Amino acid sequence: MRKLYFLVPGTYGKFACGGLWAELKTVNLAQQICSAEVVTYRQRETGQLFINDLLQEKNLDDVIFVISWGFDVAQLAHKLKQYNVVYHAHSAGYKFRLPPSIPIITVSRNTMGYWGQKSPNSLIYYLPNQISEEFQNLHLQRDIDVLVQARKSSEYLLQELIPALQQKCRVKLVDSYVEDLPGLFNRAKIYLYDSAEYWAQQHVSEGFGLQPMEALACGCQVFSSINGGLSDYLDPGFNCYKIAGYSQEYDVQRILRVLEFPEQIILTESFFAEYRTENILKRFQVILDELNGFFDHKIKFPPNINGLSRRRLARLRIQSIYTKLKQKLS
């Protein structure tokens, strides 16, 4: 089993975000299966490996570099082209292409479908993000009617819906880091999440959307957008409600109704089993076994399946038009 080096730009400061925490969780999971370490490549950090130092080593055939930071992936893939590289794909929509020599592990089926179309000759796997065990319904008295986190929230949510709700119920808006997020979710009756506008501005997709899943696991009723990776697990009317539905008045009406009748949607722990540690470790083991087999094969054999380059797609379109014209004329 090859050693895994997870590349991140840094582990604190301006790089601190949900994507980093999710990647570091993946490192912890990998360490339960094989040898794995974090490697930084933008800022040097005490106690962490740095990419330029690591690449000075002569033999790196027995390691796999895991790249994930979307905006840096193209550059890193080029820099590491002579090594074994895996792309851990969170969001989709970045404007780069990858060669079939780089397998792709996706955190959502939405992202898997994107890369299945964009890189049809690459090995592609699905490994969802982990929902930690501390995200559980503690069945406590809930003193927050509606909970909202400001980051990624839409202008509509912050400037229109929340002010309307504040006149009718207890709303808590969080705009800073939360030390005990499971505890906060266990205090809230309803959690609002509307990230479609945010990701549209970034020109990439919502990779997974951890917060709605974590809120559901803590017993919150969730009103959410259904963009990107959220569509993997959110099912309006069955496990959640769609936010920004037609009008502000209709949203307020539905939210107040859920506050009045909170037991309309009840989820069992089996719903979350796919995202819990036990299942993810099993999937990760299978994926890593396959990746090690692939990199053994890559040493001896070059790729030989035609890809979907722009030139080839243009030729295929011309061939299709010619075939249709020929059929009409005959």
N, C-alpha and C positions, 0 to 999 in steps of 0.2 A: 504494500500500500504506500503510494507516494505521499510525501509530506505536503501539506497545503499551506501556502502563504497568501493570506487575505490582504489585498492592497487597499488601503484607504488613504486619503490625503492627509489626515491627522485624526486624533482621537479626542480633541477638546477644542475650546475656543470657537472660532467662526465655523468650524466643521461640525459642531454639535447639532444634531437634528434627528428626526425620526428615522431617516434612512441609515444614519450611522449606527443608531442603537439597534436597528434590525440586523445590520451586518455583524455587529459585535455579538449579538445573540446567536447568529449562525456560526460564528467562530467557536463559541462555547459548546454548541451542539456537535460541531465537527471534532472537537477535542475529546468527546466521549467515544469516538470511533477510531480516530487516527491522530497522528501528530499534526498540529496546526498552530500557526502563529500569525499575529498581526504585523504587517509591514507598512510603514508610512512612506509617502513619496513626495509630498509637498513641504512638510515641515519636519525637521528632526526633533525627536522627543526622547527624553531620558528614559531608558529602559525598553525602548522599542527599536526593532530593526528598521533600517532605512534602505530604500530600494537600491540606490547607487552603490552602497557598500556591499549589499548582498550580491549584486551582479558581478562583483570582482571575483567571486568564487569560480573555480574552473569547471566543476562538474555539477550541473543543475538538472540533469536528466531525471533524477529521482524526486523532483518536486513539481507541484502544480501551482501556478499563480492564478489566483481568483481575483478578477477585476470586476468592479461593480459601479463605480461613480460615473453615471451616464455621460456627463460632459467631458470626462477625461478618457473614456473607453477607447476611442479611435486612436488617440496618441499612445496610450499604454499598449494597445494591441500591436501597433507598429514597433514600439520599442522592444517588446517581448516576443517578436515573431519567431525567433529561433528556439523558444522554450515551449513547455506545455502550459497552455493558457485556457481558462474557463471563464466565461462571462456569466456572472450572477445578475440576472436582469430583473430590476424592479419596475421602473416606469418604461413605457414604450413611446416611440415617436421621435427619438433622436435621429439625426440625418446621416448616420453612418451605416456602413455595411460591414459584415464580418466574413472572413473566409471559412470554409467548411472545416478547417483544422482547429477551430475554436468552438467547442461545445457550449451550449447555452442552458443554464438552469434558471427557470423563471419562477417568480413568487406567486403568480396568479395564472389562471387559465386564459384570462384576457391577454396578458403579455405573451403567453405561450402561443396563442393564435396569431398574434402580430408577427412573431419571429418565425412561426411555421410558414407564413406566407413570404416573408422577406428573405429568409435564409433556408430554403427547402432542403439543402444538402448538408445542413449542420445537424449534429445530434442535439436534441432538445428534450429537456426534462422539466417536470413540475415538482417544486418543493415549496409549499406554502410557508408564509411566515408563522412563527410560533406565537401562540397565545399563552403567556406564562401562567403557572398554576395559581398565582396570587389573584388573578382576575376570576373571582368566584362571587356568586350571590350570597352575601352574608345574612340576608333577611333581616336587615336592620330597619329602624324607623327612618324614613327618608324626609329630610327637611328642606330639600331643594326641589322645586317643581320642574324647572327647566334649566339644564346646564348647557353652556356653549363655550367652546374654546375659540378665542379670537383668531388664532393663526389659521390660515387657509380658508377662513369663513368668507362668504360672499358679501358684497356691498348690500345686497337685499337683506341678508340675514342680520347684519350689524346695524344698518341704518333704518330699516323699515319693520321687519318682523319682531325683533327684540323690543324696540320701544313700544310696539302695540301689545306685546305679551306682558311687559312690565306693569301695565295698567291693570292686569287681570290676575296675575299669579307671581310667585316668587321665582325670579330669574337670577342665575349666577353666571356672570361672564368672566372667564379666566383669560388673562392676557400675559401670564408669566409661567415659568417652569413650575410644574406640580410635583412635589416630592412623593406624595402618596396618591397616585392616580387611581388605584383600585378602591381606596377608601373614599375618594371623591365620587367615583361612579356609584358606590354603594349608598351615597347620600342623595343621589338624584333619581327622580322618577322618570324624566324624559331627557334624552341627549339629542341635541341638534347638530348636524354636520352637513355642510354644503360646500364642497370643494371644487365643483365643476368650473366655476369662474376662475379660481386660482390656477388650476392646471391648464385651462385654455390660454391664459396669459403666458404660461411657461412653454407652451407649444409641445408639451409632453403629457403623458397620461398619469392618472392616479395609479401607483404601482399595486398597492394592496388595500390600504386604508385600515390601519390597525385600530384606530380609536373606536369606530362604530362596532367592530367585532368585540373589542375589550369591554365596551359599554354593555353590549348584549350579554356577555358572559357574567357581568355583575348585576344583571337583572333590570337594566334600564330599558324603557321603550325607546326606540331609535327612530328619528325622522332624519333621513339622509338623502343626498344626491346619489345617483346610481351610475356614475361615470367610471370608466376604466376598470380597475381591479375590484371595485366595490360590487360590480355586477356578478362577480364570482359567487358571492354568498348572500347578498341582500336580495330579498324577494318581497317586494311591497305587498301588503295585505296579508302576508303569511308569517314573516319574521320581523318586519319593519314597516315604516310608512315613508312614502316619497315626499321630500321637502320641496318647497317652491312649486306647489301644485296649483296652477291656474291663477290664483289670486291670493293676496295677503289675507283677506277676510276668510277664505276657505282654509288656509293654513291655520289661522287662529282658531277657527271652529273645530277643526280636527284635533288640534293639540289639547284644547280645553276638554274635548270629549274623552280623550285618552286619560287625562288627569282625573276625570270623573269616574271612568270605568277602566281602571289600570290593568285588569286581568284579561284583556282581549287577546293578547299574544303571550303565550308562555312557552319557553324553549327548554328542552331537556338537555342534559350534559352530552347526550349522544350527538347533538348538533355540532358541538365544538370538538369532538374527538379527532376529526381530521387535522385540527390545528394544534393539538396538544403534543407534548414532548414525545410520548411513546410512539405515536404514529409517524412523526417527522423523523425520528431517529431510524426507524425501519426503512422509510423511503430513502433517507440520506445514505444508508449503508448500501442499498441496491444501486443507487446512482454512482456512488464512489467506486464500487466494484466495476461497473460498466465503463466509467471514465478511465480507470487504470488499464482495463483491457484495450480500450481505444488507443491510448497513448503508446501501448506496446505495439499495436498494429501500425500506427503512424510512423514508427521508426523505419519500417521495412517497405511500406507502400505509400505512393503519392495519391492525392485525390484524382479521380478520373470521371466524375459525373458532371455533365454540363450544367452550369448555374443559370440564373435568370438575370444576366447582364442586360443593360439597356440595348446593346447591339443585338443580342440574341432575341430579346423580346420584339425588337423592331423587325427582325428577319421573320420571326414566327407570325407576326401580324400580316406582313406582306404575303407570306405563303398562304395564310388563311384567306386573305382577300382574293388572291390568284385562284385558289381552289374553288371558291364560291362563284367567281366569274366563269371559270371553266365549266362548272356544273350547269350554270344558266345557259351558256352557249350551246352545250350539248343537249 
